[in-house]
Amino acid sequence: MEKIAFFDAKNYDRTWFDRLAPKAGLEIRYLETRLTPDTAVLARDCSAVCAFVNDDLGAETLPRLFECGVRAAALRCAGYNNVDLAAASSCGIRVFRVPAYSPASVAEHAMALLLTLTRRTHRAFTRTRERNFSLEGLVGTNLENKIIGVVGTGKVGIRFAGMARGFGARVLAYDPEPRWGAGIEYVRLDELIRRSDVISLHCPLTPSTYHLLSRPAFHQMRDGVVIVNTSRGALIDSEALLDNVKSGKVGAAGLDVYEEEADVFYEDVSSKVMRDDTLNLLLSQPNVLVTSHQAFLTQEALRAIAETTLENLRRFFAGEPVENELTERPTAAAVSR
């Protein structure tokens, strides 16, 4: 059996990987630590690594993995902004991903964040647990007749747009490669930013989308705009977001991702001092809802992730073509998940 070093392993990861790995002829070595240049040595004698969104597959890590005998890196996610593909090619490590494990899971979570914020159910939950049944401060807004801007119309963005239309909202979309015929009204990005009551991000993180929502973009937005991000944290300038939340320009923000999340998300840091002042201040705002990069976390998605990841590796070790192999960096036209 080929051995796989499985980094950043959580209990919920193991259910389907444990069940399916033997059928693929693979043995998994679960490691709780994230993959970094310093922890790469833990993959010694393994033929491949399995990595997640906050693992480091950069130019320093990859050669160290190769020295340990690693010849493949299987991402159990869709995004790959944490991979230096040029370095992987240079040292002979092939990289695979899971391009579409469950678009519904991520889209539904984005909508859950939006509905929670617009109807203030998170605040109501806290109040009623303390036997406070007052409705003061809980006045919400409808999605019906609102303009919802969807940035990125890949599988997730398309699904989210459909949900928004189901609530009676008008959907505007931006994507460098529009899906004409999908019943979506495409506009320029600056127009979407100016006109939308809600902006939901469903695009990948690339050099061209880094801080897509920056101070100039926030300046163009409608007063009271709602921001939702279930894609990658660095699509938003977090300090600019905080300033615009404090000023009231941003009426609410639902964040499943955060640009400096690597040392915080997926871990219990409740007994530690939080040194990230921006995240601390965002968490303190009543109109900001942060979840811990959990949009993917459904039973359906976890099974699909395991199935595709293991099939990618099985085909690699069998010398067969792997449809989900990565060979070049994404462009601005790429769509997420």
Secondary structure as UniProt FT lines:
FT   STRAND          2..6
FT   HELIX           11..20
FT   HELIX           22..24
FT   STRAND          26..30
FT   TURN            37..39
FT   HELIX           40..43
FT   TURN            44..45
FT   STRAND          48..51
FT   TURN            53..54
FT   TURN            59..60
FT   HELIX           61..67
FT   TURN            68..69
FT   STRAND          72..75
FT   TURN            81..82
FT   HELIX           85..91
FT   STRAND          94..96
FT   HELIX           103..119
FT   HELIX           121..129
FT   TURN            130..131
FT   TURN            136..137
FT   TURN            144..145
FT   STRAND          147..151
FT   HELIX           155..166
FT   TURN            167..168
FT   STRAND          170..174
FT   TURN            180..181
FT   STRAND          185..186
FT   HELIX           189..195
FT   STRAND          198..201
FT   TURN            207..211
FT   HELIX           215..220
FT   TURN            223..224
FT   STRAND          225..229
FT   HELIX           233..235
FT   HELIX           238..247
FT   STRAND          250..255
FT   TURN            259..260
FT   TURN            262..266
FT   TURN            270..271
FT   HELIX           277..284
FT   TURN            286..287
FT   STRAND          288..290
FT   TURN            295..296
FT   HELIX           299..317
FT   TURN            318..319
FT   TURN            323..324
FT   STRAND          325..326
FT   TURN            332..333
//
